[in-house]
Amino acid sequence: MAHKLAIESDLVTAEAVEAMTFQEMSAQYQVRGVPKIVINDEASFEGNLTEEMFMDQVLETIR
């Protein structure tokens, strides 16, 4: 979902990181489940969300 948003908007970037390969980064962001979305190092959420729930989380974070 994050990558779809990044494709549609130049204001959004998205990266996918393999948690087991990058264990230090996983620890830094306290990854306990996947997918884990981190927005501007300020907010994060985990789990397989519907598109509507994903957008609700993003909009809540940027307000």
Backbone as JSON, one array per atom type, in Angstrom:
{
  "sequence": "MAHKLAIESDLVTAEAVEAMTFQEMSAQYQVRGVPKIVINDEASFEGNLTEEMFMDQVLETIR",
  "N": [[0.82, -1.19, 0.0], [1.93, 1.27, 0.8], [3.84, 1.63, -1.18], [2.23, 1.93, -3.44], [1.07, 4.39, -2.85], [3.34, 6.0, -2.9], [4.0, 5.85, -5.6], [1.93, 7.27, -6.71], [2.23, 9.84, -5.69], [4.57, 12.47, -5.59], [5.32, 13.45, -3.18], [5.62, 11.45, -1.42], [7.65, 8.81, -0.23], [8.71, 5.42, -0.31], [10.03, 2.52, 1.19], [11.03, -0.86, 1.2], [12.1, -3.17, 3.57], [13.9, -6.0, 4.49], [13.3, -7.57, 7.39], [14.68, -9.62, 8.8], [17.16, -9.63, 7.58], [18.13, -7.06, 7.99], [18.63, -6.61, 10.86], [19.47, -4.78, 12.82], [18.23, -2.38, 12.08], [15.62, -3.26, 12.3], [15.47, -3.61, 15.06], [15.85, -0.96, 15.86], [13.48, 0.25, 14.97], [11.69, -1.21, 16.36], [10.42, -3.57, 15.34], [7.92, -5.87, 15.45], [6.0, -7.18, 14.18], [4.87, -7.8, 10.83], [3.39, -6.37, 7.9], [5.3, -3.44, 8.83], [4.74, -0.1, 9.16], [6.32, 2.96, 9.06], [6.1, 6.35, 9.65], [7.64, 9.23, 8.85], [9.41, 8.88, 10.99], [7.91, 9.36, 13.23], [5.44, 8.18, 13.74], [3.95, 4.92, 13.77], [2.61, 1.83, 12.5], [1.41, -1.53, 12.56], [0.75, -4.56, 10.78], [-1.55, -6.18, 8.5], [-3.4, -4.11, 6.91], [-6.58, -2.96, 5.66], [-7.06, -1.04, 2.64], [-8.52, 1.27, 3.22], [-8.25, 1.46, 6.05], [-5.48, 1.75, 6.19], [-5.09, 4.25, 4.87], [-6.54, 5.87, 6.64], [-4.88, 5.73, 8.91], [-2.54, 6.94, 7.91], [-3.48, 9.54, 7.25], [-4.3, 10.41, 9.78], [-1.85, 10.6, 11.03], [-0.49, 12.64, 9.63], [-1.9, 14.9, 10.16]],
  "CA": [[0.0, 0.0, 0.0], [2.82, 2.44, 0.87], [4.46, 1.81, -2.48], [1.21, 2.48, -4.33], [0.95, 5.8, -2.51], [4.56, 6.66, -3.38], [3.92, 5.94, -7.06], [0.93, 8.28, -7.05], [2.56, 11.17, -5.18], [5.98, 12.82, -5.44], [5.54, 13.85, -1.79], [5.72, 10.23, -0.61], [8.63, 7.8, -0.59], [8.48, 4.17, 0.4], [11.1, 1.53, 1.09], [10.77, -2.16, 1.83], [13.32, -3.67, 4.2], [13.78, -7.35, 5.02], [13.56, -7.46, 8.83], [15.68, -10.59, 9.26], [18.45, -9.25, 7.01], [18.54, -5.79, 8.6], [18.18, -6.77, 12.24], [19.72, -3.55, 13.59], [17.14, -1.47, 11.74], [14.41, -3.85, 12.89], [15.5, -3.29, 16.48], [15.68, 0.49, 15.98], [12.07, 0.57, 14.77], [10.93, -2.13, 17.2], [9.56, -4.4, 14.49], [7.41, -7.07, 16.12], [5.11, -7.8, 13.21], [5.0, -7.22, 9.5], [4.25, -5.24, 7.6], [5.38, -2.34, 9.78], [4.81, 1.16, 8.45], [6.84, 4.06, 9.88], [5.87, 7.6, 8.95], [8.48, 10.35, 9.31], [10.0, 8.51, 12.29], [7.04, 9.88, 14.29], [4.32, 7.28, 14.01], [4.07, 3.63, 13.08], [1.55, 0.85, 12.73], [1.76, -2.86, 12.07], [-0.32, -5.46, 10.39], [-2.1, -6.15, 7.16], [-4.59, -3.27, 6.98], [-7.28, -2.68, 4.42], [-6.65, 0.24, 2.07], [-9.19, 2.33, 3.98], [-7.61, 1.58, 7.37], [-4.14, 2.28, 5.94], [-5.21, 5.68, 4.6], [-6.95, 6.51, 7.9], [-3.68, 5.84, 9.75], [-1.65, 7.93, 7.3], [-4.08, 10.86, 7.4], [-4.26, 10.75, 11.2], [-0.47, 10.93, 11.36], [-0.02, 13.89, 9.03], [-2.73, 16.05, 10.6]],
  "C": [[0.88, 1.26, 0.0], [3.47, 2.69, -0.49], [3.47, 2.36, -3.51], [1.08, 3.98, -4.11], [2.15, 6.58, -3.03], [4.56, 6.81, -4.9], [3.0, 7.07, -7.47], [1.33, 9.7, -6.64], [4.07, 11.36, -5.05], [6.32, 13.22, -4.0], [5.78, 12.65, -0.88], [6.84, 9.35, -1.14], [8.35, 6.56, 0.23], [9.66, 3.24, 0.16], [10.64, 0.25, 1.76], [12.1, -2.69, 2.34], [13.03, -5.06, 4.76], [14.23, -7.35, 6.48], [14.65, -8.41, 9.31], [17.07, -10.23, 8.74], [19.0, -8.0, 7.69], [18.06, -5.75, 10.05], [18.41, -5.52, 13.09], [18.61, -2.53, 13.33], [15.82, -1.96, 12.33], [14.33, -3.54, 14.38], [15.25, -1.8, 16.7], [14.2, 0.88, 15.89], [11.13, -0.37, 15.51], [9.92, -2.95, 16.39], [9.2, -5.67, 15.24], [6.49, -7.85, 15.2], [5.3, -7.13, 11.87], [3.66, -7.28, 8.78], [4.22, -4.2, 8.72], [5.58, -1.08, 8.96], [5.29, 2.22, 9.44], [6.7, 5.33, 9.05], [6.68, 8.7, 9.61], [9.12, 10.1, 10.67], [9.16, 8.98, 13.47], [5.95, 8.89, 14.7], [4.55, 5.98, 13.25], [2.84, 2.78, 13.38], [1.95, -0.45, 12.05], [0.52, -3.61, 11.64], [-0.82, -5.22, 8.98], [-3.43, -5.4, 7.21], [-5.28, -3.2, 5.63], [-6.8, -1.32, 3.9], [-7.26, 1.4, 2.85], [-8.54, 2.54, 5.35], [-6.21, 2.16, 7.23], [-4.2, 3.8, 5.74], [-5.66, 6.44, 5.84], [-5.75, 6.73, 8.8], [-2.75, 6.92, 9.21], [-2.21, 9.33, 7.53], [-4.07, 11.32, 8.85], [-2.86, 11.21, 11.6], [-0.06, 12.29, 10.83], [-0.84, 15.1, 9.44], [-2.07, 16.79, 11.71]]
}
